Every structure is written in C-alpha cells, then in structure tokens.
Amino acid sequence: MAQRRRQSLKARRKDKKRHTHNLQIKTAIKKKLKELKTHFSGKNIEEAKKALRDVTSKLAKAAKKDIIHKNTSRRTISRLSKKLAKLTA
C-alpha cells in the first residue's frame, strides 16, 4: 500500500471541498431549470423571462468556472431561449 503523503492528504481535502461546492452550484442550476420549466408549462411569460435570466446567469458562471462544459451551458441557454421565443410568438 502506498504511503500517505502530506500532499496527497491535502489534495484529498481540497477535492472534497471543491466537490461539495460544485455540487451546490449544480443543484442550484437544476432547481432554477425546474422552476423555469414550470413557468413554461403554465405559460407565465413574464415570470419565464425573469427565470430565464437567472438560469442564463448561473449557467454562464458555472461554465466560466469549469463546473460544467461551456458547450453544454450554451446549448441549454439556446434551447431555453428558443422555447421562450416560441411561447411569446
């Protein structure tokens, strides 16, 4: 079995902290997405616009910090904005 080095123990602590932080951000995004989808189904256009602004912001920040992939965030934003445009038309 490998020896425990100080660096590896510290790296494990840092990974754990990062993991919990990233998980909090991902769950916040998922909650906002769920809220936005309920606005879409209820056809609340004004509320959907506000929620889309929040979701867009959260997705962009997460992509900037490499919590999620940048193309994933862009794709999601694009699909949601298309859906909103379809509702308003």
N, CA, C and O atoms as a DFTB+ gen file, in Angstrom:
356 C
 N C O
     1  1       0.834      -1.183       0.000
     2  2       0.000       0.000       0.000
     3  2       0.882       1.250       0.000
     4  3       1.931       1.283       0.643
     5  1       0.446       2.266      -0.722
     6  2       1.237       3.482      -0.827
     7  2       1.230       4.237       0.493
     8  3       0.263       4.194       1.254
     9  1       2.336       4.932       0.744
    10  2       2.414       5.729       1.952
    11  2       1.539       6.963       1.813
    12  3       1.317       7.474       0.715
    13  1       1.054       7.424       2.944
    14  2       0.279       8.660       2.943
    15  2       1.247       9.834       2.985
    16  3       2.031       9.993       3.921
    17  1       1.170      10.615       1.983
    18  2       1.999      11.807       1.934
    19  2       1.150      13.012       2.330
    20  3      -0.072      13.014       2.182
    21  1       1.824      14.018       2.828
    22  2       1.111      15.223       3.242
    23  2       0.378      15.856       2.063
    24  3      -0.741      16.346       2.214
    25  1       1.010      15.845       0.884
    26  2       0.405      16.451      -0.297
    27  2      -0.873      15.726      -0.706
    28  3      -1.867      16.354      -1.071
    29  1      -0.834      14.406      -0.641
    30  2      -1.996      13.635      -1.077
    31  2      -3.170      13.830      -0.127
    32  3      -4.325      13.864      -0.553
    33  1      -2.866      13.959       1.162
    34  2      -3.936      14.200       2.131
    35  2      -4.559      15.570       1.916
    36  3      -5.778      15.729       1.989
    37  1      -3.705      16.562       1.650
    38  2      -4.208      17.905       1.402
    39  2      -5.011      17.942       0.100
    40  3      -6.048      18.600       0.023
    41  1      -4.533      17.243      -0.903
    42  2      -5.242      17.198      -2.185
    43  2      -6.616      16.567      -2.011
    44  3      -7.593      17.015      -2.612
    45  1      -6.687      15.529      -1.190
    46  2      -7.974      14.873      -0.937
    47  2      -8.948      15.827      -0.241
    48  3     -10.134      15.863      -0.571
    49  1      -8.432      16.610       0.739
    50  2      -9.282      17.600       1.422
    51  2      -9.791      18.658       0.437
    52  3     -10.968      19.018       0.451
    53  1      -8.888      19.147      -0.413
    54  2      -9.271      20.170      -1.386
    55  2     -10.291      19.630      -2.379
    56  3     -11.238      20.327      -2.745
    57  1     -10.096      18.382      -2.818
    58  2     -11.037      17.773      -3.762
    59  2     -12.422      17.654      -3.155
    60  3     -13.430      17.866      -3.829
    61  1     -12.460      17.313      -1.879
    62  2     -13.744      17.172      -1.189
    63  2     -14.477      18.512      -1.110
    64  3     -15.682      18.592      -1.348
    65  1     -13.715      19.574      -0.767
    66  2     -14.295      20.918      -0.701
    67  2     -14.818      21.354      -2.064
    68  3     -15.933      21.862      -2.178
    69  1     -14.003      21.150      -3.093
    70  2     -14.401      21.541      -4.450
    71  2     -15.639      20.778      -4.890
    72  3     -16.549      21.341      -5.500
    73  1     -15.660      19.487      -4.572
    74  2     -16.790      18.645      -4.967
    75  2     -18.093      19.142      -4.343
    76  3     -19.113      19.239      -5.025
    77  1     -18.058      19.455      -3.053
    78  2     -19.284      19.919      -2.399
    79  2     -19.710      21.282      -2.955
    80  3     -20.902      21.532      -3.138
    81  1     -18.750      22.152      -3.221
    82  2     -19.067      23.468      -3.777
    83  2     -19.682      23.334      -5.173
    84  3     -20.687      23.975      -5.481
    85  1     -19.066      22.493      -6.014
    86  2     -19.576      22.291      -7.367
    87  2     -20.966      21.657      -7.338
    88  3     -21.828      21.986      -8.153
    89  1     -21.169      20.754      -6.398
    90  2     -22.466      20.093      -6.265
    91  2     -23.543      21.095      -5.880
    92  3     -24.668      21.013      -6.374
    93  1     -23.218      22.037      -5.007
    94  2     -24.181      23.070      -4.615
    95  2     -24.573      23.920      -5.822
    96  3     -25.745      24.254      -5.998
    97  1     -23.608      24.262      -6.633
    98  2     -23.887      25.078      -7.810
    99  2     -24.745      24.309      -8.805
   100  3     -25.691      24.861      -9.367
   101  1     -24.420      23.037      -9.025
   102  2     -25.189      22.222      -9.967
   103  2     -26.631      22.036      -9.503
   104  3     -27.554      22.076     -10.317
   105  1     -26.831      21.832      -8.202
   106  2     -28.197      21.661      -7.712
   107  2     -28.977      22.970      -7.810
   108  3     -30.180      22.958      -8.071
   109  1     -28.302      24.089      -7.604
   110  2     -28.971      25.388      -7.748
   111  2     -29.418      25.593      -9.196
   112  3     -30.508      26.106      -9.449
   113  1     -28.578      25.192     -10.134
   114  2     -28.939      25.297     -11.555
   115  2     -30.145      24.415     -11.854
   116  3     -31.076      24.837     -12.540
   117  1     -30.123      23.202     -11.342
   118  2     -31.230      22.274     -11.594
   119  2     -32.545      22.801     -11.025
   120  3     -33.597      22.660     -11.648
   121  1     -32.480      23.409      -9.837
   122  2     -33.695      23.980      -9.240
   123  2     -34.240      25.110     -10.094
   124  3     -35.447      25.201     -10.315
   125  1     -33.348      25.976     -10.577
   126  2     -33.775      27.094     -11.418
   127  2     -34.360      26.599     -12.741
   128  3     -35.333      27.163     -13.242
   129  1     -33.765      25.541     -13.307
   130  2     -34.289      24.970     -14.542
   131  2     -35.689      24.404     -14.335
   132  3     -36.574      24.574     -15.174
   133  1     -35.872      23.733     -13.210
   134  2     -37.184      23.158     -12.904
   135  2     -38.222      24.268     -12.745
   136  3     -39.350      24.146     -13.223
   137  1     -37.834      25.341     -12.074
   138  2     -38.725      26.491     -11.888
   139  2     -39.086      27.106     -13.239
   140  3     -40.242      27.458     -13.476
   141  1     -38.099      27.233     -14.117
   142  2     -38.333      27.798     -15.448
   143  2     -39.289      26.922     -16.250
   144  3     -40.171      27.433     -16.939
   145  1     -39.120      25.618     -16.162
   146  2     -39.987      24.706     -16.914
   147  2     -41.426      24.757     -16.416
   148  3     -42.358      24.571     -17.199
   149  1     -41.616      25.008     -15.128
   150  2     -42.992      25.155     -14.630
   151  2     -43.616      26.436     -15.171
   152  3     -44.816      26.473     -15.444
   153  1     -42.818      27.478     -15.327
   154  2     -43.316      28.722     -15.925
   155  2     -43.665      28.509     -17.399
   156  3     -44.632      29.079     -17.906
   157  1     -42.866      27.681     -18.079
   158  2     -43.168      27.375     -19.478
   159  2     -44.489      26.623     -19.593
   160  3     -45.318      26.933     -20.449
   161  1     -44.675      25.641     -18.730
   162  2     -45.905      24.844     -18.811
   163  2     -47.129      25.657     -18.388
   164  3     -48.229      25.443     -18.897
   165  1     -46.932      26.588     -17.454
   166  2     -48.027      27.451     -17.022
   167  2     -48.234      28.656     -17.920
   168  3     -49.183      29.418     -17.739
   169  1     -47.337      28.830     -18.896
   170  2     -47.393      29.940     -19.848
   171  2     -47.339      31.306     -19.165
   172  3     -48.004      32.248     -19.595
   173  1     -46.557      31.405     -18.117
   174  2     -46.296      32.693     -17.449
   175  2     -45.086      33.323     -18.136
   176  3     -43.944      33.053     -17.766
   177  1     -45.340      34.146     -19.115
   178  2     -44.258      34.672     -19.949
   179  2     -43.349      35.612     -19.168
   180  3     -42.125      35.524     -19.277
   181  1     -43.934      36.508     -18.387
   182  2     -43.108      37.459     -17.627
   183  2     -42.234      36.750     -16.599
   184  3     -41.054      37.064     -16.449
   185  1     -42.824      35.796     -15.897
   186  2     -42.057      35.037     -14.899
   187  2     -40.989      34.190     -15.590
   188  3     -39.885      34.024     -15.071
   189  1     -41.327      33.663     -16.756
   190  2     -40.369      32.838     -17.501
   191  2     -39.178      33.671     -17.948
   192  3     -38.049      33.180     -17.939
   193  1     -39.404      34.922     -18.339
   194  2     -38.302      35.791     -18.755
   195  2     -37.341      36.043     -17.602
   196  3     -36.123      36.006     -17.775
   197  1     -37.906      36.301     -16.416
   198  2     -37.065      36.531     -15.237
   199  2     -36.274      35.274     -14.886
   200  3     -35.079      35.335     -14.596
   201  1     -36.967      34.133     -14.918
   202  2     -36.314      32.870     -14.577
   203  2     -35.231      32.524     -15.598
   204  3     -34.178      31.995     -15.243
   205  1     -35.502      32.830     -16.878
   206  2     -34.501      32.558     -17.915
   207  2     -33.256      33.400     -17.694
   208  3     -32.141      32.924     -17.912
   209  1     -33.428      34.634     -17.269
   210  2     -32.285      35.499     -16.985
   211  2     -31.440      34.897     -15.853
   212  3     -30.211      34.887     -15.927
   213  1     -32.109      34.397     -14.810
   214  2     -31.386      33.784     -13.691
   215  2     -30.641      32.522     -14.126
   216  3     -29.476      32.320     -13.785
   217  1     -31.341      31.681     -14.886
   218  2     -30.739      30.418     -15.342
   219  2     -29.543      30.700     -16.244
   220  3     -28.497      30.063     -16.117
   221  1     -29.703      31.649     -17.146
   222  2     -28.616      32.006     -18.058
   223  2     -27.387      32.463     -17.286
   224  3     -26.260      32.076     -17.596
   225  1     -27.621      33.285     -16.283
   226  2     -26.518      33.785     -15.469
   227  2     -25.808      32.643     -14.752
   228  3     -24.581      32.553     -14.773
   229  1     -26.586      31.775     -14.119
   230  2     -25.989      30.666     -13.374
   231  2     -25.225      29.713     -14.292
   232  3     -24.132      29.263     -13.948
   233  1     -25.799      29.405     -15.461
   234  2     -25.130      28.505     -16.397
   235  2     -23.833      29.119     -16.919
   236  3     -22.820      28.429     -17.028
   237  1     -23.862      30.395     -17.236
   238  2     -22.659      31.051     -17.754
   239  2     -21.550      31.083     -16.703
   240  3     -20.382      30.851     -17.012
   241  1     -21.930      31.373     -15.461
   242  2     -20.922      31.408     -14.388
   243  2     -20.333      30.030     -14.142
   244  3     -19.129      29.892     -13.923
   245  1     -21.190      29.002     -14.179
   246  2     -20.705      27.639     -13.965
   247  2     -19.766      27.217     -15.095
   248  3     -18.769      26.534     -14.858
   249  1     -20.086      27.621     -16.312
   250  2     -19.224      27.287     -17.451
   251  2     -17.895      28.029     -17.357
   252  3     -16.843      27.484     -17.690
   253  1     -17.956      29.274     -16.902
   254  2     -16.740      30.074     -16.763
   255  2     -15.788      29.456     -15.740
   256  3     -14.569      29.516     -15.902
   257  1     -16.350      28.865     -14.690
   258  2     -15.535      28.263     -13.633
   259  2     -15.252      26.784     -13.885
   260  3     -14.717      26.097     -13.015
   261  1     -15.611      26.288     -15.081
   262  2     -15.386      24.884     -15.476
   263  2     -16.110      23.879     -14.596
   264  3     -15.634      22.760     -14.408
   265  1     -17.242      24.267     -14.063
   266  2     -18.048      23.328     -13.290
   267  2     -18.851      22.465     -14.256
   268  3     -19.019      21.264     -14.046
   269  1     -19.349      23.105     -15.327
   270  2     -19.957      22.366     -16.431
   271  2     -19.242      22.800     -17.706
   272  3     -18.583      23.839     -17.732
   273  1     -19.374      22.010     -18.748
   274  2     -18.702      22.325     -20.007
   275  2     -19.356      23.528     -20.663
   276  3     -20.570      23.708     -20.572
   277  1     -18.556      24.346     -21.319
   278  2     -19.078      25.582     -21.904
   279  2     -20.107      25.316     -22.995
   280  3     -21.077      26.063     -23.127
   281  1     -19.903      24.250     -23.785
   282  2     -20.860      23.952     -24.847
   283  2     -22.192      23.478     -24.270
   284  3     -23.248      23.744     -24.845
   285  1     -22.148      22.793     -23.162
   286  2     -23.373      22.344     -22.505
   287  2     -24.191      23.534     -22.060
   288  3     -25.406      23.571     -22.251
   289  1     -23.525      24.507     -21.466
   290  2     -24.246      25.689     -20.997
   291  2     -24.813      26.474     -22.171
   292  3     -25.957      26.926     -22.116
   293  1     -24.036      26.642     -23.226
   294  2     -24.503      27.384     -24.402
   295  2     -25.683      26.683     -25.060
   296  3     -26.651      27.328     -25.462
   297  1     -25.599      25.365     -25.169
   298  2     -26.679      24.583     -25.780
   299  2     -27.961      24.712     -24.977
   300  3     -29.038      24.895     -25.543
   301  1     -27.849      24.618     -23.671
   302  2     -29.017      24.718     -22.799
   303  2     -29.652      26.101     -22.894
   304  3     -30.872      26.227     -23.000
   305  1     -28.821      27.130     -22.855
   306  2     -29.322      28.505     -22.950
   307  2     -30.040      28.707     -24.287
   308  3     -31.111      29.310     -24.343
   309  1     -29.438      28.197     -25.352
   310  2     -30.020      28.348     -26.680
   311  2     -31.387      27.674     -26.766
   312  3     -32.340      28.258     -27.283
   313  1     -31.481      26.458     -26.264
   314  2     -32.745      25.725     -26.320
   315  2     -33.827      26.412     -25.506
   316  3     -34.975      26.501     -25.940
   317  1     -33.465      26.896     -24.332
   318  2     -34.447      27.554     -23.473
   319  2     -34.924      28.869     -24.070
   320  3     -36.109      29.195     -23.999
   321  1     -34.001      29.625     -24.660
   322  2     -34.404      30.908     -25.250
   323  2     -35.280      30.677     -26.487
   324  3     -36.189      31.462     -26.755
   325  1     -35.010      29.606     -27.240
   326  2     -35.876      29.255     -28.373
   327  2     -37.280      28.929     -27.894
   328  3     -38.273      29.347     -28.490
   329  1     -37.341      28.175     -26.806
   330  2     -38.637      27.781     -26.245
   331  2     -39.422      29.007     -25.790
   332  3     -40.631      29.092     -26.005
   333  1     -38.731      29.952     -25.162
   334  2     -39.376      31.179     -24.718
   335  2     -39.867      32.009     -25.904
   336  3     -40.960      32.574     -25.868
   337  1     -39.053      32.074     -26.947
   338  2     -39.441      32.814     -28.152
   339  2     -40.683      32.202     -28.787
   340  3     -41.551      32.913     -29.292
   341  1     -40.756      30.893     -28.755
   342  2     -41.914      30.192     -29.321
   343  2     -43.178      30.513     -28.489
   344  3     -44.272      30.653     -29.035
   345  1     -43.004      30.622     -27.177
   346  2     -44.148      30.948     -26.307
   347  2     -44.647      32.374     -26.542
   348  3     -45.853      32.619     -26.556
   349  1     -43.725      33.300     -26.725
   350  2     -44.120      34.698     -26.897
   351  2     -44.722      34.960     -28.272
   352  3     -45.524      35.880     -28.431
   353  1     -44.341      34.158     -29.270
   354  2     -44.851      34.372     -30.637
   355  2     -46.292      33.905     -30.794
   356  3     -46.863      34.016     -31.879
